Amino acid sequence: MTKNRIPETNEGIQGEFDVKEYNLFARGMRDRGWQETNTIIKSGIDRGVVLEIGPGPGYIGLEWLKKTRHSTLVGLEISKNMIELAQKNAGEYGFGAERIKYAQGNAMEMSFADGAFDGVFSSGSLHEWEDPVRIFSEIHRVLKPGGHYCICDLRRDLSFIVKWFFTISIKQPAMKHGLKTSLQASYTRAELEKLAAASPLKEATVKANLFGITLFGVKHQMQN
């Protein structure tokens, strides 16, 4: 039986120590190829002006930029410490302001204009969102008609074997604890479908796999 959801932080990862620890963890995920970059591209987000919600240290978005052409990225991040680190990592990738920019803010109240983006994606931050339905509404608002969205995250009902595999793969004790609380705060497929149905993303497809869950779709031309 799946345990009840236990909300985690809604302020992102703050503080120099925690940010450095998470950067090591995220870099290791990148080096192993354990990122959702290809899933995001396959969802139709492969060019244009794109928004990433909750980029953290930035590796998923930076890898996305490496694999796409005619693309620019805006990263919306709640943690000032993470933005500073992501900017440093972007420099290591060789990307300047013409390809990527970061903005500090809460996705529940985005400062971007209606229809500003060709695509919106997020990976690994959904479980931290204070009000997913409100953020889904904001995603719909800032997307152009015909724009794609893709939200990837953990799922709370992972099998014991997969949880064990994730746990032994993480070397930092702080990140092992973080994985536990993140899993407790994540959603099941049924829960995510219910949240999407209560938002303008009600026509989204929600898929669960061995390692997580993905919500994706298109803002149709005739939607308001």
PyMOL commands that place a pseudoatom at each C-alpha (Angstrom):
pseudoatom trace, name=CA, resn=MET, resi=1, chain=A, elem=C, hetatm=0, pos=[0.000, 0.000, 0.000]
pseudoatom trace, name=CA, resn=THR, resi=2, chain=A, elem=C, hetatm=0, pos=[1.323, 3.450, -0.957]
pseudoatom trace, name=CA, resn=LYS, resi=3, chain=A, elem=C, hetatm=0, pos=[1.932, 5.743, 2.026]
pseudoatom trace, name=CA, resn=ASN, resi=4, chain=A, elem=C, hetatm=0, pos=[0.270, 9.146, 2.251]
pseudoatom trace, name=CA, resn=ARG, resi=5, chain=A, elem=C, hetatm=0, pos=[2.146, 12.062, 0.731]
pseudoatom trace, name=CA, resn=ILE, resi=6, chain=A, elem=C, hetatm=0, pos=[4.320, 14.159, 3.078]
pseudoatom trace, name=CA, resn=PRO, resi=7, chain=A, elem=C, hetatm=0, pos=[5.054, 17.645, 1.622]
pseudoatom trace, name=CA, resn=GLU, resi=8, chain=A, elem=C, hetatm=0, pos=[8.688, 18.729, 1.406]
pseudoatom trace, name=CA, resn=THR, resi=9, chain=A, elem=C, hetatm=0, pos=[10.206, 22.227, 1.230]
pseudoatom trace, name=CA, resn=ASN, resi=10, chain=A, elem=C, hetatm=0, pos=[8.640, 24.784, -1.118]
pseudoatom trace, name=CA, resn=GLU, resi=11, chain=A, elem=C, hetatm=0, pos=[11.694, 27.050, -0.976]
pseudoatom trace, name=CA, resn=GLY, resi=12, chain=A, elem=C, hetatm=0, pos=[14.095, 24.974, -3.035]
pseudoatom trace, name=CA, resn=ILE, resi=13, chain=A, elem=C, hetatm=0, pos=[17.584, 24.095, -1.860]
pseudoatom trace, name=CA, resn=GLN, resi=14, chain=A, elem=C, hetatm=0, pos=[19.145, 27.008, -0.011]
pseudoatom trace, name=CA, resn=GLY, resi=15, chain=A, elem=C, hetatm=0, pos=[22.490, 27.511, 1.726]
pseudoatom trace, name=CA, resn=GLU, resi=16, chain=A, elem=C, hetatm=0, pos=[26.017, 27.117, 0.415]
pseudoatom trace, name=CA, resn=PHE, resi=17, chain=A, elem=C, hetatm=0, pos=[26.631, 23.627, 1.871]
pseudoatom trace, name=CA, resn=ASP, resi=18, chain=A, elem=C, hetatm=0, pos=[23.370, 22.073, 0.647]
pseudoatom trace, name=CA, resn=VAL, resi=19, chain=A, elem=C, hetatm=0, pos=[23.778, 23.629, -2.789]
pseudoatom trace, name=CA, resn=LYS, resi=20, chain=A, elem=C, hetatm=0, pos=[27.323, 22.245, -3.158]
pseudoatom trace, name=CA, resn=GLU, resi=21, chain=A, elem=C, hetatm=0, pos=[26.192, 18.794, -2.017]
pseudoatom trace, name=CA, resn=TYR, resi=22, chain=A, elem=C, hetatm=0, pos=[23.285, 18.794, -4.481]
pseudoatom trace, name=CA, resn=ASN, resi=23, chain=A, elem=C, hetatm=0, pos=[25.583, 19.961, -7.263]
pseudoatom trace, name=CA, resn=LEU, resi=24, chain=A, elem=C, hetatm=0, pos=[27.814, 16.911, -6.720]
pseudoatom trace, name=CA, resn=PHE, resi=25, chain=A, elem=C, hetatm=0, pos=[24.762, 14.667, -6.768]
pseudoatom trace, name=CA, resn=ALA, resi=26, chain=A, elem=C, hetatm=0, pos=[23.324, 16.263, -9.925]
pseudoatom trace, name=CA, resn=ARG, resi=27, chain=A, elem=C, hetatm=0, pos=[26.672, 16.160, -11.686]
pseudoatom trace, name=CA, resn=GLY, resi=28, chain=A, elem=C, hetatm=0, pos=[26.896, 12.453, -10.917]
pseudoatom trace, name=CA, resn=MET, resi=29, chain=A, elem=C, hetatm=0, pos=[23.409, 11.918, -12.358]
pseudoatom trace, name=CA, resn=ARG, resi=30, chain=A, elem=C, hetatm=0, pos=[24.494, 13.726, -15.514]
pseudoatom trace, name=CA, resn=ASP, resi=31, chain=A, elem=C, hetatm=0, pos=[27.704, 11.733, -15.833]
pseudoatom trace, name=CA, resn=ARG, resi=32, chain=A, elem=C, hetatm=0, pos=[25.737, 8.471, -15.561]
pseudoatom trace, name=CA, resn=GLY, resi=33, chain=A, elem=C, hetatm=0, pos=[23.199, 9.637, -18.136]
pseudoatom trace, name=CA, resn=TRP, resi=34, chain=A, elem=C, hetatm=0, pos=[20.407, 9.454, -15.559]
pseudoatom trace, name=CA, resn=GLN, resi=35, chain=A, elem=C, hetatm=0, pos=[18.582, 12.574, -16.682]
pseudoatom trace, name=CA, resn=GLU, resi=36, chain=A, elem=C, hetatm=0, pos=[15.297, 13.235, -18.467]
pseudoatom trace, name=CA, resn=THR, resi=37, chain=A, elem=C, hetatm=0, pos=[16.833, 15.296, -21.279]
pseudoatom trace, name=CA, resn=ASN, resi=38, chain=A, elem=C, hetatm=0, pos=[15.911, 12.849, -24.040]
pseudoatom trace, name=CA, resn=THR, resi=39, chain=A, elem=C, hetatm=0, pos=[12.368, 12.477, -22.668]
pseudoatom trace, name=CA, resn=ILE, resi=40, chain=A, elem=C, hetatm=0, pos=[11.975, 16.250, -22.815]
pseudoatom trace, name=CA, resn=ILE, resi=41, chain=A, elem=C, hetatm=0, pos=[13.201, 16.388, -26.415]
pseudoatom trace, name=CA, resn=LYS, resi=42, chain=A, elem=C, hetatm=0, pos=[10.961, 13.479, -27.466]
pseudoatom trace, name=CA, resn=SER, resi=43, chain=A, elem=C, hetatm=0, pos=[7.964, 15.326, -26.013]
pseudoatom trace, name=CA, resn=GLY, resi=44, chain=A, elem=C, hetatm=0, pos=[8.422, 17.944, -28.755]
pseudoatom trace, name=CA, resn=ILE, resi=45, chain=A, elem=C, hetatm=0, pos=[10.522, 20.503, -26.876]
pseudoatom trace, name=CA, resn=ASP, resi=46, chain=A, elem=C, hetatm=0, pos=[13.485, 20.635, -29.239]
pseudoatom trace, name=CA, resn=ARG, resi=47, chain=A, elem=C, hetatm=0, pos=[13.869, 24.274, -30.332]
pseudoatom trace, name=CA, resn=GLY, resi=48, chain=A, elem=C, hetatm=0, pos=[12.748, 27.838, -29.751]
pseudoatom trace, name=CA, resn=VAL, resi=49, chain=A, elem=C, hetatm=0, pos=[12.576, 29.931, -26.608]
pseudoatom trace, name=CA, resn=VAL, resi=50, chain=A, elem=C, hetatm=0, pos=[11.990, 27.511, -23.736]
pseudoatom trace, name=CA, resn=LEU, resi=51, chain=A, elem=C, hetatm=0, pos=[11.389, 27.858, -19.992]
pseudoatom trace, name=CA, resn=GLU, resi=52, chain=A, elem=C, hetatm=0, pos=[12.799, 25.455, -17.405]
pseudoatom trace, name=CA, resn=ILE, resi=53, chain=A, elem=C, hetatm=0, pos=[11.145, 25.523, -13.975]
pseudoatom trace, name=CA, resn=GLY, resi=54, chain=A, elem=C, hetatm=0, pos=[13.416, 24.619, -11.062]
pseudoatom trace, name=CA, resn=PRO, resi=55, chain=A, elem=C, hetatm=0, pos=[16.726, 24.106, -12.898]
pseudoatom trace, name=CA, resn=GLY, resi=56, chain=A, elem=C, hetatm=0, pos=[18.757, 23.746, -9.702]
pseudoatom trace, name=CA, resn=PRO, resi=57, chain=A, elem=C, hetatm=0, pos=[22.445, 23.588, -10.704]
pseudoatom trace, name=CA, resn=GLY, resi=58, chain=A, elem=C, hetatm=0, pos=[21.348, 23.630, -14.329]
pseudoatom trace, name=CA, resn=TYR, resi=59, chain=A, elem=C, hetatm=0, pos=[22.652, 20.375, -15.770]
pseudoatom trace, name=CA, resn=ILE, resi=60, chain=A, elem=C, hetatm=0, pos=[19.397, 19.160, -17.342]
pseudoatom trace, name=CA, resn=GLY, resi=61, chain=A, elem=C, hetatm=0, pos=[18.814, 22.441, -19.156]
pseudoatom trace, name=CA, resn=LEU, resi=62, chain=A, elem=C, hetatm=0, pos=[22.462, 22.718, -20.171]
pseudoatom trace, name=CA, resn=GLU, resi=63, chain=A, elem=C, hetatm=0, pos=[22.426, 19.200, -21.600]
pseudoatom trace, name=CA, resn=TRP, resi=64, chain=A, elem=C, hetatm=0, pos=[19.187, 20.091, -23.398]
pseudoatom trace, name=CA, resn=LEU, resi=65, chain=A, elem=C, hetatm=0, pos=[20.908, 23.096, -24.986]
pseudoatom trace, name=CA, resn=LYS, resi=66, chain=A, elem=C, hetatm=0, pos=[23.820, 20.865, -26.077]
pseudoatom trace, name=CA, resn=LYS, resi=67, chain=A, elem=C, hetatm=0, pos=[21.425, 18.494, -27.828]
pseudoatom trace, name=CA, resn=THR, resi=68, chain=A, elem=C, hetatm=0, pos=[19.212, 21.083, -29.545]
pseudoatom trace, name=CA, resn=ARG, resi=69, chain=A, elem=C, hetatm=0, pos=[19.677, 23.723, -32.236]
pseudoatom trace, name=CA, resn=HIS, resi=70, chain=A, elem=C, hetatm=0, pos=[18.008, 27.098, -32.680]
pseudoatom trace, name=CA, resn=SER, resi=71, chain=A, elem=C, hetatm=0, pos=[17.225, 27.014, -28.966]
pseudoatom trace, name=CA, resn=THR, resi=72, chain=A, elem=C, hetatm=0, pos=[17.486, 29.385, -26.018]
pseudoatom trace, name=CA, resn=LEU, resi=73, chain=A, elem=C, hetatm=0, pos=[16.606, 28.684, -22.410]
pseudoatom trace, name=CA, resn=VAL, resi=74, chain=A, elem=C, hetatm=0, pos=[15.303, 30.671, -19.450]
pseudoatom trace, name=CA, resn=GLY, resi=75, chain=A, elem=C, hetatm=0, pos=[15.674, 29.000, -16.041]
pseudoatom trace, name=CA, resn=LEU, resi=76, chain=A, elem=C, hetatm=0, pos=[13.218, 30.058, -13.327]
pseudoatom trace, name=CA, resn=GLU, resi=77, chain=A, elem=C, hetatm=0, pos=[14.661, 29.141, -9.926]
pseudoatom trace, name=CA, resn=ILE, resi=78, chain=A, elem=C, hetatm=0, pos=[13.483, 30.039, -6.410]
pseudoatom trace, name=CA, resn=SER, resi=79, chain=A, elem=C, hetatm=0, pos=[16.922, 29.651, -4.791]
pseudoatom trace, name=CA, resn=LYS, resi=80, chain=A, elem=C, hetatm=0, pos=[19.426, 32.492, -5.240]
pseudoatom trace, name=CA, resn=ASN, resi=81, chain=A, elem=C, hetatm=0, pos=[22.264, 30.123, -4.281]
pseudoatom trace, name=CA, resn=MET, resi=82, chain=A, elem=C, hetatm=0, pos=[21.255, 27.697, -7.017]
pseudoatom trace, name=CA, resn=ILE, resi=83, chain=A, elem=C, hetatm=0, pos=[21.127, 30.468, -9.622]
pseudoatom trace, name=CA, resn=GLU, resi=84, chain=A, elem=C, hetatm=0, pos=[24.688, 31.490, -8.800]
pseudoatom trace, name=CA, resn=LEU, resi=85, chain=A, elem=C, hetatm=0, pos=[25.840, 27.881, -9.198]
pseudoatom trace, name=CA, resn=ALA, resi=86, chain=A, elem=C, hetatm=0, pos=[23.852, 27.346, -12.409]
pseudoatom trace, name=CA, resn=GLN, resi=87, chain=A, elem=C, hetatm=0, pos=[25.404, 30.459, -13.939]
pseudoatom trace, name=CA, resn=LYS, resi=88, chain=A, elem=C, hetatm=0, pos=[28.855, 29.118, -13.093]
pseudoatom trace, name=CA, resn=ASN, resi=89, chain=A, elem=C, hetatm=0, pos=[28.007, 25.748, -14.644]
pseudoatom trace, name=CA, resn=ALA, resi=90, chain=A, elem=C, hetatm=0, pos=[26.642, 27.442, -17.776]
pseudoatom trace, name=CA, resn=GLY, resi=91, chain=A, elem=C, hetatm=0, pos=[30.000, 29.186, -18.141]
pseudoatom trace, name=CA, resn=GLU, resi=92, chain=A, elem=C, hetatm=0, pos=[31.782, 25.828, -17.932]
pseudoatom trace, name=CA, resn=TYR, resi=93, chain=A, elem=C, hetatm=0, pos=[29.552, 24.585, -20.763]
pseudoatom trace, name=CA, resn=GLY, resi=94, chain=A, elem=C, hetatm=0, pos=[30.514, 27.642, -22.799]
pseudoatom trace, name=CA, resn=PHE, resi=95, chain=A, elem=C, hetatm=0, pos=[27.003, 29.103, -22.936]
pseudoatom trace, name=CA, resn=GLY, resi=96, chain=A, elem=C, hetatm=0, pos=[26.547, 32.833, -22.617]
pseudoatom trace, name=CA, resn=ALA, resi=97, chain=A, elem=C, hetatm=0, pos=[23.501, 35.046, -22.159]
pseudoatom trace, name=CA, resn=GLU, resi=98, chain=A, elem=C, hetatm=0, pos=[22.537, 34.619, -25.805]
pseudoatom trace, name=CA, resn=ARG, resi=99, chain=A, elem=C, hetatm=0, pos=[21.645, 30.966, -25.090]
pseudoatom trace, name=CA, resn=ILE, resi=100, chain=A, elem=C, hetatm=0, pos=[20.686, 30.859, -21.412]
pseudoatom trace, name=CA, resn=LYS, resi=101, chain=A, elem=C, hetatm=0, pos=[19.452, 33.198, -18.698]
pseudoatom trace, name=CA, resn=TYR, resi=102, chain=A, elem=C, hetatm=0, pos=[18.349, 32.566, -15.114]
pseudoatom trace, name=CA, resn=ALA, resi=103, chain=A, elem=C, hetatm=0, pos=[15.674, 34.420, -13.172]
pseudoatom trace, name=CA, resn=GLN, resi=104, chain=A, elem=C, hetatm=0, pos=[14.803, 34.154, -9.493]
pseudoatom trace, name=CA, resn=GLY, resi=105, chain=A, elem=C, hetatm=0, pos=[11.125, 33.716, -8.732]
pseudoatom trace, name=CA, resn=ASN, resi=106, chain=A, elem=C, hetatm=0, pos=[8.231, 31.512, -7.715]
pseudoatom trace, name=CA, resn=ALA, resi=107, chain=A, elem=C, hetatm=0, pos=[6.528, 29.605, -10.537]
pseudoatom trace, name=CA, resn=MET, resi=108, chain=A, elem=C, hetatm=0, pos=[3.130, 30.300, -8.944]
pseudoatom trace, name=CA, resn=GLU, resi=109, chain=A, elem=C, hetatm=0, pos=[3.483, 33.925, -10.067]
pseudoatom trace, name=CA, resn=MET, resi=110, chain=A, elem=C, hetatm=0, pos=[5.685, 34.091, -13.147]
pseudoatom trace, name=CA, resn=SER, resi=111, chain=A, elem=C, hetatm=0, pos=[6.746, 37.519, -14.378]
pseudoatom trace, name=CA, resn=PHE, resi=112, chain=A, elem=C, hetatm=0, pos=[6.715, 36.417, -18.016]
pseudoatom trace, name=CA, resn=ALA, resi=113, chain=A, elem=C, hetatm=0, pos=[4.217, 37.635, -20.615]
pseudoatom trace, name=CA, resn=ASP, resi=114, chain=A, elem=C, hetatm=0, pos=[1.386, 35.504, -21.953]
pseudoatom trace, name=CA, resn=GLY, resi=115, chain=A, elem=C, hetatm=0, pos=[2.587, 33.221, -24.748]
pseudoatom trace, name=CA, resn=ALA, resi=116, chain=A, elem=C, hetatm=0, pos=[6.262, 33.994, -24.126]
pseudoatom trace, name=CA, resn=PHE, resi=117, chain=A, elem=C, hetatm=0, pos=[7.603, 30.461, -24.636]
pseudoatom trace, name=CA, resn=ASP, resi=118, chain=A, elem=C, hetatm=0, pos=[7.628, 27.738, -27.288]
pseudoatom trace, name=CA, resn=GLY, resi=119, chain=A, elem=C, hetatm=0, pos=[8.028, 25.089, -24.595]
pseudoatom trace, name=CA, resn=VAL, resi=120, chain=A, elem=C, hetatm=0, pos=[8.132, 24.597, -20.835]
pseudoatom trace, name=CA, resn=PHE, resi=121, chain=A, elem=C, hetatm=0, pos=[9.811, 21.753, -18.978]
pseudoatom trace, name=CA, resn=SER, resi=122, chain=A, elem=C, hetatm=0, pos=[10.762, 20.744, -15.459]
pseudoatom trace, name=CA, resn=SER, resi=123, chain=A, elem=C, hetatm=0, pos=[12.550, 17.742, -14.030]
pseudoatom trace, name=CA, resn=GLY, resi=124, chain=A, elem=C, hetatm=0, pos=[12.736, 16.781, -10.371]
pseudoatom trace, name=CA, resn=SER, resi=125, chain=A, elem=C, hetatm=0, pos=[10.987, 19.799, -8.857]
pseudoatom trace, name=CA, resn=LEU, resi=126, chain=A, elem=C, hetatm=0, pos=[7.249, 19.011, -9.083]
pseudoatom trace, name=CA, resn=HIS, resi=127, chain=A, elem=C, hetatm=0, pos=[7.200, 17.390, -5.636]
pseudoatom trace, name=CA, resn=GLU, resi=128, chain=A, elem=C, hetatm=0, pos=[8.363, 20.707, -4.122]
pseudoatom trace, name=CA, resn=TRP, resi=129, chain=A, elem=C, hetatm=0, pos=[5.635, 22.827, -5.732]
pseudoatom trace, name=CA, resn=GLU, resi=130, chain=A, elem=C, hetatm=0, pos=[3.361, 24.359, -3.131]
pseudoatom trace, name=CA, resn=ASP, resi=131, chain=A, elem=C, hetatm=0, pos=[0.351, 24.498, -5.487]
pseudoatom trace, name=CA, resn=PRO, resi=132, chain=A, elem=C, hetatm=0, pos=[0.812, 22.393, -8.660]
pseudoatom trace, name=CA, resn=VAL, resi=133, chain=A, elem=C, hetatm=0, pos=[-2.588, 23.361, -10.105]
pseudoatom trace, name=CA, resn=ARG, resi=134, chain=A, elem=C, hetatm=0, pos=[-1.684, 27.041, -9.888]
pseudoatom trace, name=CA, resn=ILE, resi=135, chain=A, elem=C, hetatm=0, pos=[1.685, 26.408, -11.532]
pseudoatom trace, name=CA, resn=PHE, resi=136, chain=A, elem=C, hetatm=0, pos=[0.039, 24.326, -14.271]
pseudoatom trace, name=CA, resn=SER, resi=137, chain=A, elem=C, hetatm=0, pos=[-2.172, 27.360, -14.945]
pseudoatom trace, name=CA, resn=GLU, resi=138, chain=A, elem=C, hetatm=0, pos=[0.893, 29.577, -15.184]
pseudoatom trace, name=CA, resn=ILE, resi=139, chain=A, elem=C, hetatm=0, pos=[2.592, 27.101, -17.544]
pseudoatom trace, name=CA, resn=HIS, resi=140, chain=A, elem=C, hetatm=0, pos=[-0.471, 27.200, -19.773]
pseudoatom trace, name=CA, resn=ARG, resi=141, chain=A, elem=C, hetatm=0, pos=[-0.514, 31.010, -19.693]
pseudoatom trace, name=CA, resn=VAL, resi=142, chain=A, elem=C, hetatm=0, pos=[3.142, 31.541, -20.670]
pseudoatom trace, name=CA, resn=LEU, resi=143, chain=A, elem=C, hetatm=0, pos=[3.053, 28.916, -23.447]
pseudoatom trace, name=CA, resn=LYS, resi=144, chain=A, elem=C, hetatm=0, pos=[2.368, 29.899, -27.022]
pseudoatom trace, name=CA, resn=PRO, resi=145, chain=A, elem=C, hetatm=0, pos=[-0.530, 28.076, -28.719]
pseudoatom trace, name=CA, resn=GLY, resi=146, chain=A, elem=C, hetatm=0, pos=[0.961, 24.853, -30.050]
pseudoatom trace, name=CA, resn=GLY, resi=147, chain=A, elem=C, hetatm=0, pos=[3.706, 24.942, -27.407]
pseudoatom trace, name=CA, resn=HIS, resi=148, chain=A, elem=C, hetatm=0, pos=[4.741, 21.731, -25.657]
pseudoatom trace, name=CA, resn=TYR, resi=149, chain=A, elem=C, hetatm=0, pos=[5.181, 21.082, -21.944]
pseudoatom trace, name=CA, resn=CYS, resi=150, chain=A, elem=C, hetatm=0, pos=[6.883, 18.214, -20.132]
pseudoatom trace, name=CA, resn=ILE, resi=151, chain=A, elem=C, hetatm=0, pos=[7.035, 17.735, -16.343]
pseudoatom trace, name=CA, resn=CYS, resi=152, chain=A, elem=C, hetatm=0, pos=[9.160, 14.841, -15.025]
pseudoatom trace, name=CA, resn=ASP, resi=153, chain=A, elem=C, hetatm=0, pos=[9.586, 13.758, -11.430]
pseudoatom trace, name=CA, resn=LEU, resi=154, chain=A, elem=C, hetatm=0, pos=[9.940, 10.874, -9.006]
pseudoatom trace, name=CA, resn=ARG, resi=155, chain=A, elem=C, hetatm=0, pos=[6.890, 8.826, -8.075]
pseudoatom trace, name=CA, resn=ARG, resi=156, chain=A, elem=C, hetatm=0, pos=[6.016, 7.876, -4.530]
pseudoatom trace, name=CA, resn=ASP, resi=157, chain=A, elem=C, hetatm=0, pos=[4.998, 4.320, -5.372]
pseudoatom trace, name=CA, resn=LEU, resi=158, chain=A, elem=C, hetatm=0, pos=[8.368, 3.193, -6.721]
pseudoatom trace, name=CA, resn=SER, resi=159, chain=A, elem=C, hetatm=0, pos=[9.153, -0.457, -6.112]
pseudoatom trace, name=CA, resn=PHE, resi=160, chain=A, elem=C, hetatm=0, pos=[11.355, -1.382, -3.162]
pseudoatom trace, name=CA, resn=ILE, resi=161, chain=A, elem=C, hetatm=0, pos=[14.086, -2.578, -5.533]
pseudoatom trace, name=CA, resn=VAL, resi=162, chain=A, elem=C, hetatm=0, pos=[14.225, 0.742, -7.409]
pseudoatom trace, name=CA, resn=LYS, resi=163, chain=A, elem=C, hetatm=0, pos=[14.312, 2.721, -4.146]
pseudoatom trace, name=CA, resn=TRP, resi=164, chain=A, elem=C, hetatm=0, pos=[17.136, 0.498, -2.911]
pseudoatom trace, name=CA, resn=PHE, resi=165, chain=A, elem=C, hetatm=0, pos=[19.039, 0.981, -6.184]
pseudoatom trace, name=CA, resn=PHE, resi=166, chain=A, elem=C, hetatm=0, pos=[18.708, 4.769, -5.961]
pseudoatom trace, name=CA, resn=THR, resi=167, chain=A, elem=C, hetatm=0, pos=[19.800, 4.765, -2.313]
pseudoatom trace, name=CA, resn=ILE, resi=168, chain=A, elem=C, hetatm=0, pos=[22.977, 2.731, -2.813]
pseudoatom trace, name=CA, resn=SER, resi=169, chain=A, elem=C, hetatm=0, pos=[23.871, 4.856, -5.855]
pseudoatom trace, name=CA, resn=ILE, resi=170, chain=A, elem=C, hetatm=0, pos=[24.007, 8.032, -3.763]
pseudoatom trace, name=CA, resn=LYS, resi=171, chain=A, elem=C, hetatm=0, pos=[27.239, 8.596, -1.859]
pseudoatom trace, name=CA, resn=GLN, resi=172, chain=A, elem=C, hetatm=0, pos=[26.449, 11.783, 0.104]
pseudoatom trace, name=CA, resn=PRO, resi=173, chain=A, elem=C, hetatm=0, pos=[24.523, 11.139, 3.383]
pseudoatom trace, name=CA, resn=ALA, resi=174, chain=A, elem=C, hetatm=0, pos=[22.619, 14.432, 3.043]
pseudoatom trace, name=CA, resn=MET, resi=175, chain=A, elem=C, hetatm=0, pos=[21.431, 13.430, -0.420]
pseudoatom trace, name=CA, resn=LYS, resi=176, chain=A, elem=C, hetatm=0, pos=[20.314, 9.998, 0.809]
pseudoatom trace, name=CA, resn=HIS, resi=177, chain=A, elem=C, hetatm=0, pos=[18.050, 11.790, 3.290]
pseudoatom trace, name=CA, resn=GLY, resi=178, chain=A, elem=C, hetatm=0, pos=[16.956, 14.175, 0.548]
pseudoatom trace, name=CA, resn=LEU, resi=179, chain=A, elem=C, hetatm=0, pos=[15.949, 11.272, -1.672]
pseudoatom trace, name=CA, resn=LYS, resi=180, chain=A, elem=C, hetatm=0, pos=[13.794, 9.864, 1.126]
pseudoatom trace, name=CA, resn=THR, resi=181, chain=A, elem=C, hetatm=0, pos=[11.940, 13.135, 1.742]
pseudoatom trace, name=CA, resn=SER, resi=182, chain=A, elem=C, hetatm=0, pos=[11.586, 13.797, -1.992]
pseudoatom trace, name=CA, resn=LEU, resi=183, chain=A, elem=C, hetatm=0, pos=[10.023, 10.378, -2.553]
pseudoatom trace, name=CA, resn=GLN, resi=184, chain=A, elem=C, hetatm=0, pos=[7.631, 10.980, 0.337]
pseudoatom trace, name=CA, resn=ALA, resi=185, chain=A, elem=C, hetatm=0, pos=[6.586, 14.279, -1.257]
pseudoatom trace, name=CA, resn=SER, resi=186, chain=A, elem=C, hetatm=0, pos=[6.186, 12.978, -4.809]
pseudoatom trace, name=CA, resn=TYR, resi=187, chain=A, elem=C, hetatm=0, pos=[2.928, 12.024, -6.508]
pseudoatom trace, name=CA, resn=THR, resi=188, chain=A, elem=C, hetatm=0, pos=[1.452, 8.841, -7.910]
pseudoatom trace, name=CA, resn=ARG, resi=189, chain=A, elem=C, hetatm=0, pos=[0.147, 8.702, -11.465]
pseudoatom trace, name=CA, resn=ALA, resi=190, chain=A, elem=C, hetatm=0, pos=[-3.475, 8.866, -10.277]
pseudoatom trace, name=CA, resn=GLU, resi=191, chain=A, elem=C, hetatm=0, pos=[-2.745, 11.886, -8.092]
pseudoatom trace, name=CA, resn=LEU, resi=192, chain=A, elem=C, hetatm=0, pos=[-0.988, 13.723, -10.900]
pseudoatom trace, name=CA, resn=GLU, resi=193, chain=A, elem=C, hetatm=0, pos=[-3.834, 12.988, -13.316]
pseudoatom trace, name=CA, resn=LYS, resi=194, chain=A, elem=C, hetatm=0, pos=[-6.260, 14.489, -10.788]
pseudoatom trace, name=CA, resn=LEU, resi=195, chain=A, elem=C, hetatm=0, pos=[-4.146, 17.630, -10.418]
pseudoatom trace, name=CA, resn=ALA, resi=196, chain=A, elem=C, hetatm=0, pos=[-3.886, 18.076, -14.184]
pseudoatom trace, name=CA, resn=ALA, resi=197, chain=A, elem=C, hetatm=0, pos=[-7.658, 17.598, -14.586]
pseudoatom trace, name=CA, resn=ALA, resi=198, chain=A, elem=C, hetatm=0, pos=[-8.233, 20.529, -12.218]
pseudoatom trace, name=CA, resn=SER, resi=199, chain=A, elem=C, hetatm=0, pos=[-6.036, 22.823, -14.336]
pseudoatom trace, name=CA, resn=PRO, resi=200, chain=A, elem=C, hetatm=0, pos=[-5.841, 24.114, -17.925]
pseudoatom trace, name=CA, resn=LEU, resi=201, chain=A, elem=C, hetatm=0, pos=[-3.539, 21.136, -18.619]
pseudoatom trace, name=CA, resn=LYS, resi=202, chain=A, elem=C, hetatm=0, pos=[-6.503, 18.774, -18.296]
pseudoatom trace, name=CA, resn=GLU, resi=203, chain=A, elem=C, hetatm=0, pos=[-5.748, 17.166, -21.668]
pseudoatom trace, name=CA, resn=ALA, resi=204, chain=A, elem=C, hetatm=0, pos=[-2.218, 16.201, -20.618]
pseudoatom trace, name=CA, resn=THR, resi=205, chain=A, elem=C, hetatm=0, pos=[-0.948, 12.645, -20.835]
pseudoatom trace, name=CA, resn=VAL, resi=206, chain=A, elem=C, hetatm=0, pos=[0.494, 11.202, -17.629]
pseudoatom trace, name=CA, resn=LYS, resi=207, chain=A, elem=C, hetatm=0, pos=[2.813, 8.211, -17.842]
pseudoatom trace, name=CA, resn=ALA, resi=208, chain=A, elem=C, hetatm=0, pos=[4.567, 6.295, -15.082]
pseudoatom trace, name=CA, resn=ASN, resi=209, chain=A, elem=C, hetatm=0, pos=[7.662, 4.196, -15.668]
pseudoatom trace, name=CA, resn=LEU, resi=210, chain=A, elem=C, hetatm=0, pos=[10.047, 2.168, -13.536]
pseudoatom trace, name=CA, resn=PHE, resi=211, chain=A, elem=C, hetatm=0, pos=[11.864, 5.244, -12.235]
pseudoatom trace, name=CA, resn=GLY, resi=212, chain=A, elem=C, hetatm=0, pos=[9.364, 8.088, -12.226]
pseudoatom trace, name=CA, resn=ILE, resi=213, chain=A, elem=C, hetatm=0, pos=[6.403, 9.886, -13.713]
pseudoatom trace, name=CA, resn=THR, resi=214, chain=A, elem=C, hetatm=0, pos=[5.929, 12.316, -16.618]
pseudoatom trace, name=CA, resn=LEU, resi=215, chain=A, elem=C, hetatm=0, pos=[3.140, 14.724, -17.546]
pseudoatom trace, name=CA, resn=PHE, resi=216, chain=A, elem=C, hetatm=0, pos=[3.295, 16.093, -21.090]
pseudoatom trace, name=CA, resn=GLY, resi=217, chain=A, elem=C, hetatm=0, pos=[1.152, 17.640, -23.772]
pseudoatom trace, name=CA, resn=VAL, resi=218, chain=A, elem=C, hetatm=0, pos=[0.462, 20.569, -26.075]
pseudoatom trace, name=CA, resn=LYS, resi=219, chain=A, elem=C, hetatm=0, pos=[-1.352, 23.853, -25.602]
pseudoatom trace, name=CA, resn=HIS, resi=220, chain=A, elem=C, hetatm=0, pos=[-3.918, 23.628, -28.375]
pseudoatom trace, name=CA, resn=GLN, resi=221, chain=A, elem=C, hetatm=0, pos=[-4.459, 26.520, -30.750]
pseudoatom trace, name=CA, resn=MET, resi=222, chain=A, elem=C, hetatm=0, pos=[-8.065, 27.133, -29.702]
pseudoatom trace, name=CA, resn=GLN, resi=223, chain=A, elem=C, hetatm=0, pos=[-7.501, 27.050, -25.927]
pseudoatom trace, name=CA, resn=ASN, resi=224, chain=A, elem=C, hetatm=0, pos=[-7.825, 30.288, -23.977]
for i in range(1, 224): cmd.bond("trace and resi %d" % i, "trace and resi %d" % (i + 1))
show_as sticks, trace
zoom trace
